[in-house]
């Protein structure tokens, strides 16, 4: 079962698709979800829905970071091929 289905099953309101959000928007929403879950004030169903949304956001954000790292590697390769290994070592 995917995160969107879990979210709707557990009462999570329909939110914008994570892949359509900017990195900052996704990160801000994820931080809000973390605060809500850490607050221990939510019902179980709402907690599960927020958790599912958090997983969706986390996957999207990680994908955006991976894409950015790949773009940087390509740009640096065009600039100075010898620097790619150095950047990869620093980013890893």
C-alpha positions in Angstrom: 0.0 0.0 0.0 1.5 3.4 -1.0 1.7 6.4 1.3 -1.1 8.3 -0.4 -3.5 5.4 0.1 -2.4 5.0 3.7 -2.8 8.8 4.2 -6.4 8.7 3.0 -7.2 5.6 5.0 -6.0 7.2 8.2 -7.8 10.5 7.8 -5.0 12.6 6.4 -6.3 15.5 4.3 -5.3 15.6 0.6 -2.2 17.6 0.3 -0.3 18.7 -2.8 1.7 15.9 -4.4 5.2 16.0 -2.9 6.9 15.9 -6.3 5.1 19.2 -7.3 6.4 21.1 -4.3 9.6 23.0 -4.1 12.4 21.6 -1.9 11.7 24.3 0.7 7.9 23.7 0.7 8.5 20.0 1.2 11.0 20.5 3.9 8.8 22.9 5.8 5.8 20.5 5.6 8.0 17.6 6.8 9.3 19.7 9.7 5.7 20.5 10.7 4.8 16.8 10.5 7.8 15.9 12.8 6.7 18.5 15.3 3.1 17.2 15.3 4.2 13.6 15.8 6.7 14.5 18.5 3.9 16.5 20.3 2.0 13.2 21.1 -1.3 15.0 20.8 -2.6 13.2 17.7 -5.0 10.3 17.5 -3.5 7.1 16.2 -5.2 7.4 12.8 -4.0 11.0 12.3 -0.5 10.0 13.4 -0.4 7.2 10.8 -1.6 9.5 8.1 1.0 12.1 9.0 3.7 9.5 9.1 2.7 8.2 5.6 2.8 11.8 4.3 6.2 12.3 5.9 7.6 9.2 4.2 6.2 10.5 0.8 7.9 13.9 1.5 11.1 12.3 2.6 11.4 10.2 -0.6 10.6 13.2 -2.8 13.2 15.4 -0.9 15.8 12.7 -1.2 15.1 12.4 -4.9 15.5 16.2 -5.3 18.8 16.1 -3.4 20.0 13.2 -5.6 19.1 15.1 -8.7 20.9 18.2 -7.5 24.0 16.2 -6.7 23.9 14.6 -10.2 23.6 18.0 -11.8 26.5 19.4 -9.8 28.6 16.4 -10.8 27.8 17.0 -14.5 28.5 20.7 -14.3 31.8 20.1 -12.5 32.7 17.5 -15.1 32.3 20.0 -17.8 34.4 22.4 -15.9 37.2 20.2 -14.6 36.9 16.4 -14.9 39.5 15.9 -12.2 37.3 17.5 -9.6 34.4 15.1 -9.9 36.0 12.5 -7.5 36.8 15.2 -5.0 33.3 16.6 -5.0 31.8 13.1 -4.8 34.1 12.3 -1.8 33.0 15.5 -0.1 29.2 14.9 -0.7 29.3 11.3 0.4 
